[in-house]
Amino acid sequence: MPANWYLTQHLNPTNGRIEWPAGPITGLDPGYEPKWVEAWAVQGGGLSATQIWMGPSQSTSQSPWSGFAPGSWTAAEPGWKNGNFQPGLAMGISLLALRHNTLGTYEYEWWFEVVMLQ
């Protein structure tokens, strides 16, 4: 898998937003380059299958406009936010678009991971 989330993500205690979701990019085929990433985070609580998991969520993105540092992604372009995150566990979900440098075709990788908000 070419990308993941860093285990610890920064939580802004003033606005309840994760600023800014980030993670490593490793193992990319040298013929491809990252073009954009969408990152979503959710946090909720429900202890059984009959409970509805309600809680905060947000979206952020990264595009060629904000640029990619070698070996990492940082979704620092704000999207929507619903509710305020709290310190603790959350689920990070991401979609990465990769463009083949010669053919111009795209491939997509997605992943999810439990992260710690601090």
C-alpha angles and dihedrals in degrees: 000000000000098000144028142162124271107249094237119051126187115250117199103220092200099059102016092237128134103239106221125343110221144165147160126283111208137161098028117164104251090234092066134070129193113253104175142346130203117203127192128183128193133182128186147138132233125142102200141031091258095059123089113234105229124171147110124318137178143179129215133167146197125212139170085273091068093033134222123260112219111273099007147065129215119186098209099150104099121232129170125327127196116190129340124289120229128211111275138056125350137163120249119201124184143178120201124195115209122193123207106233096217105031098035091224124137134229125188131214124189132185143168132207141171110250135187117237115212 
